[in-house]
Amino acid sequence: MTDDDFFAAQFPGAAHQLQALRARDKEFDQICADYHEVLRELALAPRSAGGTQTRYLADLAESVSDLRSSIEKRLHTPDRTNE
């Protein structure tokens, strides 16, 4: 799965907007890269009943949620580069 396919699946209908924003904004591009990496880490993390592992998974899930919120907020912020 390519990056574009991944983001098209994660944010339906916003693939072109995401590509354009990532190309223009290095900070936003890094947020997207971090989102992809942390979500992949969460998906691949082994599940166990240990308290340390549970806390780690909770931290990953919180990071994914925060990064997703940042991406969605930017997608819904009007682009002011042409003003």
C-alpha positions as MATLAB code, in Angstrom:
seq = 'MTDDDFFAAQFPGAAHQLQALRARDKEFDQICADYHEVLRELALAPRSAGGTQTRYLADLAESVSDLRSSIEKRLHTPDRTNE';
ca = [
       0.000    0.000    0.000;
       1.416    3.366   -1.015;
       1.300    6.459    1.177;
      -1.381    7.903   -1.104;
      -3.490    4.742   -0.813;
      -3.074    4.734    2.949;
      -4.227    8.341    3.332;
      -7.052    7.886    0.825;
      -8.334    5.033    3.010;
      -7.838    6.951    6.260;
      -9.352   10.233    5.029;
     -11.855    9.367    2.279;
     -12.425   12.144   -0.214;
      -9.413   14.165    0.938;
      -6.547   12.412   -0.874;
      -5.836   15.234   -3.334;
      -6.111   17.886   -0.637;
      -3.732   15.912    1.590;
      -1.201   15.562   -1.239;
      -1.302   19.280   -1.970;
      -0.996   20.280    1.679;
       1.869   17.864    2.292;
       3.735   19.194   -0.742;
       3.401   22.796    0.479;
       3.775   22.401    4.228;
       6.746   20.468    5.662;
       5.327   20.540    9.197;
       2.019   19.082    8.007;
       3.910   16.494    5.966;
       5.753   15.438    9.138;
       2.472   15.174   11.065;
       1.123   12.885    8.341;
       4.296   10.782    8.334;
       4.131   10.484   12.128;
       0.456    9.476   11.948;
       1.244    6.721    9.460;
       4.199    5.461   11.502;
       2.429    5.472   14.884;
      -0.703    3.822   13.464;
       1.449    1.103   11.900;
       3.286    0.621   15.202;
      -0.041    0.346   17.034;
      -1.340   -2.196   14.547;
       1.804   -4.320   14.799;
       2.312   -4.062   18.566;
       2.033   -7.399   20.342;
      -0.916   -7.675   22.699;
      -0.237   -8.903   26.207;
      -1.821   -8.532   29.619;
       1.211   -6.775   31.110;
       0.677   -3.332   32.626;
       3.657   -1.805   30.830;
       2.447   -3.080   27.464;
      -1.089   -1.850   28.165;
       0.203    1.652   28.991;
       2.359    1.642   25.855;
      -0.614    0.712   23.679;
      -2.735    3.391   25.352;
      -0.016    5.971   24.670;
       0.167    4.906   21.025;
      -3.612    5.126   20.676;
      -3.605    8.609   22.211;
      -0.835    9.711   19.841;
      -2.773    8.396   16.837;
      -5.876   10.249   18.000;
      -3.978   13.516   18.510;
      -2.239   13.280   15.140;
      -5.514   12.433   13.373;
      -7.173   15.439   15.012;
      -4.340   17.675   13.794;
      -4.712   16.366   10.251;
      -8.506   16.729   10.245;
      -8.259   20.249   11.644;
      -5.840   21.242    8.879;
      -8.062   19.642    6.229;
     -10.981   21.752    7.429;
      -9.014   25.010    7.706;
      -9.445   27.261    4.694;
      -6.287   27.553    2.597;
      -5.071   31.129    2.774;
      -1.993   30.806    0.566;
      -3.683   32.649   -2.297;
      -4.856   35.630   -0.269;
];
